Amino acid sequence: MESEIQLKAKTITYYVNGESQTTDRHKLTVRAILTNAGFTPAEDYRLVRDAGNNTYTNLDEEVPLHESEKFTALFQGPTPTSHGSLA
């Protein structure tokens, strides 16, 4: 009788701005990391890997993920201003 080996995908937990995210993939695009963490539209944010302070500017770049890795999403989109009068 042959023994059956089942391979189970390892879940990786990583953090974006302190909020935990999980995936079973070892690489995700910058866009996927931002979008999965709720930072939309992704074009308005940049992603920084906290260890090493590496900033990703290409949303389609694949980022290797490691357990408990931390990222910071920084807003870089347009900031609305008020046009009221001070009279």
C-alpha positions in Angstrom: 0.0 0.0 0.0 1.4 3.4 -1.0 1.4 6.2 1.4 -0.2 9.4 -0.1 1.6 12.6 0.5 -0.5 15.8 0.5 1.2 19.1 0.0 -0.5 21.9 1.8 0.2 25.5 0.7 1.8 27.4 3.5 -0.1 30.6 4.5 2.1 33.7 4.8 1.0 36.4 7.1 2.4 39.9 6.3 1.5 43.4 7.5 0.6 46.6 5.7 0.4 49.7 8.0 0.1 47.3 11.0 -2.9 45.4 9.6 -2.4 41.7 9.0 -2.9 40.2 5.5 -2.5 36.6 4.5 -1.7 34.8 1.2 -0.7 31.4 0.1 1.5 32.9 -2.7 5.2 33.5 -2.2 5.1 36.6 -4.5 2.5 39.3 -5.0 2.5 42.4 -7.2 2.8 45.8 -5.5 -0.7 46.5 -6.8 -2.1 43.3 -5.3 -0.5 44.0 -1.9 -2.0 47.6 -1.8 -5.4 46.6 -3.2 -5.8 43.6 -0.8 -5.0 45.9 2.1 -7.7 48.3 1.0 -5.5 51.0 -0.5 -7.3 52.0 -3.6 -6.8 53.2 -6.2 -3.3 51.7 -5.9 -2.0 54.4 -8.2 -2.5 56.9 -5.3 -0.1 54.9 -3.0 3.5 53.7 -2.9 4.6 50.7 -1.0 7.7 50.6 1.3 9.2 47.4 2.7 10.0 48.4 6.3 13.1 46.2 6.6 15.7 47.9 4.4 13.3 50.8 3.6 12.9 49.7 -0.1 10.3 51.8 -2.0 8.4 50.1 -4.8 7.4 52.5 -7.6 6.3 49.9 -10.3 2.8 48.6 -9.4 3.3 45.5 -11.5 6.6 44.5 -9.8 6.4 41.2 -8.0 7.5 41.3 -4.4 8.8 38.2 -2.6 6.9 37.8 0.7 8.2 36.4 4.0 6.4 35.5 7.2 5.7 38.5 9.4 7.1 41.0 6.9 6.0 44.6 7.4 5.2 47.1 4.7 4.0 50.7 4.8 1.5 52.2 2.3 2.1 55.9 1.8 -0.5 58.2 0.2 0.9 60.1 -2.8 -2.2 61.1 -4.6 -3.7 64.6 -4.9 -4.7 66.3 -1.7 -7.9 68.3 -2.0 -7.8 71.8 -0.6 -10.6 74.1 0.6 -11.4 77.2 -1.4 -13.6 79.0 1.2 -13.3 82.6 2.1 -12.1 84.0 5.4 -14.4 87.0 5.5 
